Amino acid sequence: MQFRQFYLGCLSHASYYLGSAGEAAIIDPQRDVDQYIAEADAHGQKIKYIIETHSHADFVSGHIELAARTGAEIIYGERANTLFPTHKVKDGDTLSVGSIELTFFETPGHTPEGICILATDRREDKSVLAPSKLFTGDTLFIGDVGRPDLVGSKGFTAQEMASMLYDSLHKKILTLPDETEVYPAHGAGSLCGKSLSKETWSTLGEQRKFNYALQPMPREDFIKVVASDQPIVPAYFPKSAQKNLEGPTSVADIAKPVAVDPEAIRSFDGVVIDVRPAAIYGAGHVGNSINIGLGGQFASWAGTLIPIGTPLALVAETKDQIDEALIRLARVGHETVTSYILYTDLTGDRRGIEQVSVAQAAGYLNSPDAASNVQFIDVRRPGEYAAGHAAGSVSRPLDDLANNLDGLDPDASTYVICQGGYRSSAATSILENAGFNRLFNITGGTAAWINAGLKTE
C-alpha cells in the first residue's frame, strides 16, 4: 500500500491517498487537487475512487474537479443527497484498490450520511499485511468525536444526532481491534469538534483509553457530554455543506481579481482583507481593511467573519501572497475577490494600531489612570476564556465581535488580547472600522501573559 496523509494546517484538515497495483483512492480531498494527481503520477497509479466521508461543512471539497480530471468515481454514503453522479455505499459494501480492500460503515451522528472506511492491505492468499487503517471522517477524531449540532436545519436535533453517533461508535467502530489505526478528517483547531488533539492519527486502543467520548457511559450521559459546550457554528458552514452536495466549480473557473489603484481600495464597496502579519499591519494599513493574516487559520476566519458572496479586495506584500490568499479563500467558498493592491503601491494616508507587550499592557492596565479610561477585551472563544484569562479582561469572542459592541466605549483606550496575537489583530481592525480610536494589540497574547507570571482569573 502506498499511503500518504495530506494535512492542511489552515483548515486543520486531513485528506488521504491510498494506492496499490496501479490504482489509487483519495479520501476527503481539499478543493485544490493538483497534489493528488501529482502523487498518483509519482507512483504510476490511476485514481479510481474519490471518497467523501460526509458533506463537509468547514471547507469546499475538490471531488468534482478531481473526478473531471481523472475519470474517477465519486463515493458517498447511502443517505447523501448529491446532485451529481455518485456511487452510494452502505454498511458492509466493499471496493478494491489494487490489493487494498475497502469496507464501508454507515456512521451517522456528525451528519446523517457519514461513513467510515476500513482499508485492509491483503496478500494474494488474503492474509493481512499490516494493521488496518480506519478513515473516520468527522465521526471519530483523535481525542474527540464529531459535533452533532451542525445539521439542525435538516430536521434533526443535536440530541437525535448524538444518539445516532453513540450507536455508530459502539456498534461499529468500537467492535474493531485495538491495533486498528485511526485517521480522521480534522485535527486541533477545527470547529467540527470541541477538544480535538493536535495529533493527526492514533490507534483505536489508544482512543479507548484517552478519548473522553469513548469512555463507558450510558447513552443519555453521552448525549449530554457531546451535545454541550460546542463552539459557535460559523455562518459559512451550511453554505459549504450545500455546495459540496451540489458540486463545486473548478478552481480554474473562478474569476481572477485585477490590480487597482489606492483610491479604488479606499472606496471599495465590500470588504478589504489585509493578509499581512499583525505587526506589519499595525505599523500601517489602509483604513477600511480587516486584518486576517495568512500566517494563521486564514481561510477559517475569513469564512467566519465575512459572509460568503461579499465582494472582496486584498492587500498584501507580494503577488504570491495574493495568489495564496485566493486559493485559501476558495477552500471555504469565497469566490468573489475582484480587486487587489500591493501595499508597496499604496499612497496617501495610512492607519496604525500600536502593538504592545504583555508587560506594557499590564503596566498601563494597573496604573491609576486605567480605572476610568480603559477597557480590556479577550476575543478568544468562551471555553478558552473560562479556562483562564488575564485578570480584568472581559470576554467578547472574535466570532461575533462586530455584532457585540454594546457596552464598549469607542473613546476609551482599548486593549485587545487573544492566545497569541493573531485573533486580537483581526479584532482591532474590526473595532477600528467601528469607530474605536485608541486601540492596542497585545503581542504574544494570553500565552505570553501567563509565561510572564501576570495575574490571571
Protein Blocks (a to p, Z undefined) as FASTA:
>chain_A
ZZdddddfklopacddddeehiacdehiafblklmmmmmmmnopacfbdcdfbdcfkbcc
fklmmmmmnopacdddfklccfbdcddddehiacdehjbccdddddehjbmkbccddddd
ddfkopafbdcdddekjmbcghiacdfklmmmnopafklmmmmmmmmmmmmmmmpcfklc
cddfbdehiakbfbdcfbfbdcfklmmmmmmklpccdfklmmmmmmgoiacddfklmmmm
mmmmnopadfklpccdddddfklmmmpgcddddfbdfklmmnoccfkbccddfklcmklm
mmmmpcghiacddddfbfklmmmmmmmmmmnopacbfbdcdfklpgcjddddddddfklm
mmmmmpmklmmmcccddfbdfklmmnopcehiacddfklmmmmmghiafkbccddddfko
pmmmmmmmmmmmnopabdcddehijmlmmmnopacZZ
